[in-house]
């Protein structure tokens, strides 16, 4: 499997769904509290921006806009991010 294929897989099957779950949880928390703090709103916007960036990264890898070397670098970063996300989930 090429770096591009691995990157696309980790983004579409793990990272993006994980971020979408986080966004869903934030939406529920904001709806439950009805008075979200500025910090909550900022975190929500940041999560949405991250999701957009990762979707763009997947698109670039899928369409060949990103070369194999760049895919390898992004894949390494995504693996680190995924490990951090999972570690945060284990704390809850």
GIFENNOR-V236385 format. One record per residue. NEAR is the number of other C-alpha atoms within 12 Angstrom. Layout:
NEAR
NEAR
This chain:
10
18
26
30
26
25
38
33
27
31
39
25
20
26
35
32
22
28
33
25
20
26
26
17
18
27
23
16
18
21
15
11
12
13
13
18
15
11
13
22
20
16
21
27
19
18
27
24
18
25
26
19
20
33
27
20
33
33
22
23
32
24
15
19
16
24
21
22
17
20
31
22
20
30
31
20
20
31
21
16
23
25
18
16
22
18
12
13
14
9
8
7
